[in-house]
């Protein structure tokens, strides 16, 4: 695995010395590699190499939340001895989507676990995880990978993807020999040039998962593109003699269909790129189309306007926290109207 070298080293030393604490919260943005990190640590704890094990229990949200019933099942599982060895790993994915009641149900077990049970809670942020849970866990915040790490990750991803494509074609070809109805798709290999790697890295924000998405989307960050299109629509609205909100409100169905955390993050990043261009003449993004958008927006928008956009984003983030039951379209509509009023 690439990245988080010091953290992985600390975990390895603790595992080797049998001093690893029983509960950990791993915090970082979507796509940074939380799952890969913890899956690797889990296998090291179990000592079974790269193979999977029934002693790794994975808990994911049912639709939008981790329910109290899911946690109660985990409590029962945590009271049972491991099946294959001496240890059992319980991983909560998207732990920030665990409600108050569910966290309360987990508290006693995570406070006094049976020997050999380890908990890992993965979250994009720890704001919705209660202090009582956090006080019983070690908190680890993952920072984005640097350029060198991202470059190495892209090399690894390219080789892995191309190998998987060849293996897929071999499987489909073998199946076609048995069943002539099977259609064999041609191999789609990736060959990234150095300049293309730099473009991907400039858009990926140090997130390996984001880099993969960009490459597979044809060197485009589609969500970030929407953020810049929204900024341009806001500029057009500001230029109009009368306030015409309809051009901005056309983004309501587009943005409501996405994860609102990603929407806020992408728009914040887009504004930050424009601010850097205005203040430092710094090209944060090297992709030609987005680079041109940043140049144009840096001329059209003032520092004051951009800072007000950021203030609105930070203020409205509270409405997307877990446990606040507000319709996504309502949040997006309110956000866009506030932005047009700047």
Secondary structure, DSSP 8 states (H G I E B T S, - for coil): --S-HHHHHHHHHHHHTT---SEEEEE--TTSSHHHHHHHHHHHHHT-TTS--TTEEEE--BTTBB-HHHHHHHHHHHTS--SSSS-EEEEETTGGGB-HHHHHHHHHHHHS--TTEEEEEEES-STTS-HHHHTTSEEEE-----HHHHHHHHHHHHHHHHHHHHHHHHHHHHHHHH-TT------------HHHHHHHHHHHTT-HHHHHHHHHTTS--HHHHHHHHHHHHHHHHHHSSS---HHHHTHHHHHHTS-HHHHHHHHHHHHHHHHHHHHH---S---HHHHHHHHHHHHHS-HHHHHHHHHHHHHHGGGGSTT----HHHHHHHHHHHHHT-
